Amino acid sequence: MLPNESVSDLADRVAIVETCTRMAWHTDQREWDRLAEVFADIVTLDYTSLNGGEPADLTPAQIVGAWSGLLGALDATQHLITNHLVAVTGDVAVCTASFQATHRLANPFGSPLWTLGGTYRFDLVRAGAAWLIRGVVMTATWADGNKDLLAIASAKLEENAT
């Protein structure tokens, strides 16, 4: 425990880290219904460090639809999240963490792996006894492997849709 931290504060910290971890776990396990449960009604996703553009405000259903389509088209993913730092102010919290995300897709024209590393910033809100993610900022700081895997997976989705 941190100095001046109560058991209730510690319980909040554990619940916040658990919520952030579940985002990665449910994604990697393809537990799409469970993934939706970790999000607030509207979530601001900021993946601009990777994709450019602007952050997007999405519903859990929109997030699950996008991720299950694109990430679901890959053979496997593994998102490791660690070094969580949590700050709680009343019914809102910020959790920053390091991540490494490996994506796998069999590919006859290059490496089947693409791995990213960097940091996440999760903005959370208390919802009854639970903590829900209402914002995610992913900051990619390094990558290794075949950066074209997501484009290949996207093309595979388009082929299957027609």
Secondary structure, 3 states (H helix, E strand, C coil): CCCCCCHHHHHHHHHHHHHHHHHHHHHHCCCHHHHHCCEEEEEEEECHHHHCCCCEEECHHHHHHHHHHHHHHCCEEEEEEEEEEEEEECCEEEEEEEEEEEEECCCCCCCCEEEEEEEEEEEEEEECCEEEEEEEEEEEEEEEECCCHHHHHHHHHHHHHC
